[in-house]
Amino acid sequence: MRAVTFDLDVLRSFVAGVDLGSFGRAADRLGRSTSAVSAQLKKLEEQAGVPLLRKEGRGLALTEAGETMLAYARRLLALNDQASRAVRGAELQGRVRLGLQEDFGEMLLPQVLGQFARAHPKVRIEARVGRNADLLERVTLGQLDLALAWDHDARMPHGQRLLELPMCWIGPASPAAFLFHDDGDLPLVAFEAPCLFRDGATQALDRADQPWMAAFTSPSLAGLWAAVTAGLGLAVRTPLGLPPTVRALTPGEHGLPALPSIALSLYWAQAQPDPVAAALGDIVRQCIHDSAPRALAGDTRRESIP
């Protein structure tokens, strides 16, 4: 069988269309016409020899082959971009300031720092792990160059949505019989307000007419995990970055109401980030996309691509 050499520009358009949720938006991002991107997708399917997209409602969704192609496309583009950064790494120097949600501190930060330091040894990274509102405020004030945060404020002008993640009920890793108090109230473990996950949990419970009580409130994620592990109640987060002492409950487990999804975005202090911040953003995006499939292995939903 003759080996096929995939065009990296075509793969980049394919990945951008999936990530942005629209191949029209991908065309705008890449500075191409929609017809040019459509021609690229047709070429990619011809090279693959199988359909990569299928109609779903008014839009398109990935086929099983498309999911496979997407995973390999990300890896090929990551290697290409890493090679590009590595050969130009000595040219970059200075300082970059990164903000991360607590959910990603242990899971993502060592990987991001290690990759970036190897590619750009002359750049100093200052990292801050914090709550959503604090990170977004610091980006707005120019105290951070970029931040990985949950979607919170549509007025933030320089945001790039990376992916949608399901909110999940989180309980202890070992089976627990506590769940509901004798009076039927669900004990809730949550951050201090304001918190998008707290709001998602309480609104879902109220819609389901399920009584609840604030069993434990903490200003830190470590406090939430300690309370859930100890069996004080249930928390709500996403499947990413969970410690081994807790687990994401399956949808409908114990009759718990369904929860909404939440978007994870990369926010920039400037519309056109400098080369140092742009290089760090590339690594953050790739690390997130590498980690998400493992965390979502049990989630069968597929993103629709209009």
N, C-alpha and C positions, 0 to 999 in steps of 0.2 A: 504494500500500500504506500502510495506517495505521501511523504510527510507534508503537512500543511504549515506554513509560516503565517501566523496571524499578525495583522497590522496593528501596532500599538495605538495609533491614532484612532482606529476603528474601535478597539477595545476601550479606549478612554471615553469615547462618545457613549458606548454601551453602558459602562459603569456610571457615568454622569447621569444618564437618563434614568437609571434605576434609583440612584441616590437622591435625585431631585424630584422624583415622582412624575416626571414629564420629559419626553424627549424634545419638546418645544423649548422648555426652560434650559435643557442641556445645550441646545443649539445657541441660545443667547449667551450662556456661560462660556461656551467654547469659541464664540465669535464666528459661528457658521450659520448657514441658512437651514431651516427645518428640512428642506428637500435634500440638502447635502447629508444631514444626519440620517435621514431615512434611507438614502442610497448606501451609507456606510452599514446600517443595520442589515440591509438586504445582502450586501457583500459578506457580512459576517455569517449570516445563516447559510449562504451558499458555500462558504468555506467549511462551516461546521457539518453541513450535509443533513441537518435536522432542524425543525422549527425551534426557535429559542423563545418566542413570544406567542401568546394565544389571546384571543378576544375574551374579555371578562366584563360584562356590563357595557358601559360606554368606553371603557379603556382597555388596556392590555395588561396581562400578567405573565410572569415567567413560567415557562414549561419546566419539567424536571431537568431537561438538558440545559435550559437557560440558567437554572440555579447552579448547575455544575460549571457552566461557562463563566458565570459571574464570579464564583470562587477562584477559578484559575486566572481570570482577568485581573482580579485584585492583586493576586500574587505576582503576576508578570509585570504589572504596572509598578507595584511596590519595589520590585528588584530593579527595574529600569530607573525609577526615581532615586532609589538609594545609590545606585551606581553614579548617577548624575551628581548627587549631593557629595558623594565621597571624593570624586575627582576634583570637585570645586570647593571641597570643605575647607582647605587652607585659606581661601579667600574670605570666608565669613569670620567675623570677630565682633566682639561687643557684648551686649547684655540683652536678655529677653526675659520677660516676666509672665509666668503662666499661672492661671488659677484653675483649680480642679474641685469638683464636688467631693465630699467625703467618701461617697460610694466608690470612687475610683482611686483613692489615695494609695491603698495597698496593692490593688490589682494592676493599675495602669502606670503609676508614677515611676517605679523602678525600671520598667520596660522602656518608657518614653525617655527618661533621663539617660539610660544606658545607650540606646540607639543614637540619640542626639549627640552625646558626648563623644562617641566613636567617630561620627561623621563630621563633627564641628568642634574639635578640641579647644579652639580659641574663643569659643562663646561661653559666657557664664549664664547659667539658668537660675532664676529665682522663682521658686514654686510656692504657691499658697494654697492650702487645702481649707475650704470653708463652706458656709451655707450659700444657697443660691442667691439670695438677695444681696448679700455682702459682695459676692463675686461680680455680679452685674453692676453694682454701684461702682466698684473699683475700675471696671472696664470703662464705664461712662466717664469717670474722673481721670482716666489716663494713667491710673496706678497699676494696671495690668495691661499687657499687650494683647493677650488672648485668654479666654476662659472657656472651659468645657462645663456647660451648665444646662439645667432643664429649661425648657421654654417657659417663660414667665411674663415677659413684657413685649408685646408686639411693637412697641415704639423703639425698641433697640434696633438701630438702623443697620448694623453690620453683623448680622447673624447668618450662619449657614447651618440649616437643619441636616443632621447626619443620619438619624434613623428614628423610627417610632418603637417604643418598648412598652410591653404590657405592664401595668401595675399588678402586683400579686399580693395576696395575703401571705405573710411570713410567720411561721411558727417554729417551735424548737425542732431540732433534727430528730430527737427521740419522740416517739408517740406520746401525745399528751391528752389527758382526759379532761383537763380544766376547761378550755375553750369558753364555755358560758358559765356565768355565776348561777347560783341556785335560783335567783330571781329572774333568770333569763337574759340578763344584760351581757353583752360581749365586752370583755375588758380590752381596751385599746391602748397600745403603746405607741407614742408618737412624739415628734419634735414639738417644741414650743411654736406657737403661731407667730408669724405666718408660715405655712408649709403646704405645698401643693399636694403632697401625699396625704397629709392629715385631712385636707379638704376632700380629696377623692374618696377616702375611707368613710368619713362621716356622711357625705352626701349619698354614697351608695347604701349605707346602712339606713339612713332616713327614708330613702325611696323604697326600701324593702320592708319598712316598718319594723326594723330590728332594733330593739333598745340597746344602747351601748353606754359605757362609762369610761372616762379617762383614768386608766389604771396606773399609768406611769408616763411622765413627761420628762424629756431630756433635751439639753441643748446640743448633744453630740450623738453621732451615729454609734459610737462604742457603747454609750449608755443604752441605746435602743436594743442593740444585740445582746447586751448582758441581761436586760429585763426579759426579752423574749426567750433566751436560753434558760432562764430561771423559771419560766412558766408563768410570768406575771400577766401575759396577754399576747395579743397578736399585733404585728406591725404591718405596714404597707410600704413596699419599695418595688424595685424591678428585679429581675433575676440576675442582673450584673453585679458582681462584686460581693456576693453573699459569703460570709464566713462558714466554716464547716459545722458550726454549732446550731445553725438554723437551716430551714428549707422553705422553698416556695411551695405553698399548697396548690394542689391541682384545681382547675376551675370547677366550682360547684362543690368542692369538698366541704363536708359538714354543713351543707346548705348555705354557705356564705354567698353574698350577692356578688355579681360580676363587677369588675372594676374597669375604669377607662384606661386608655393607653396614654403615654406621655412622650413628648418629643425631646430628644437630646440634641443640643445644638452647640456649635462652636461660635463664640462671639469675639469680635475683633474691636480694638480701640480705634482703628483707622480703616477706612474703606479700602485702601491699598496698603496692606501691611508691608513693612520693609522685608528684605530677603531673609533676615534672621528669623523673624516671627513667622514668615511664610513657610520656611523649612521646618520649623517646629510644628506648625499646624499640620503639615503633611504627615508627620510621624504620628501625631495624636489621632488624626483621622484613620490612618491605617491600623493602628493598635486597637481602636474601637471596633472597626469592621472585622478584625481578626478575632476579637473576643466575643462579639455578639452571637455568632452562630453556635458556639459552644453553650452559651447561657440560655439560648432560645431553642435548644434541641428538642424540647418537649412541646414547643408552640407550633401548631400546624397552620396558623394563619399565614396568608401571603399578601404582600403589599400590592395594591392595584396601581398600575402605571397608566395615567390618563394619556 
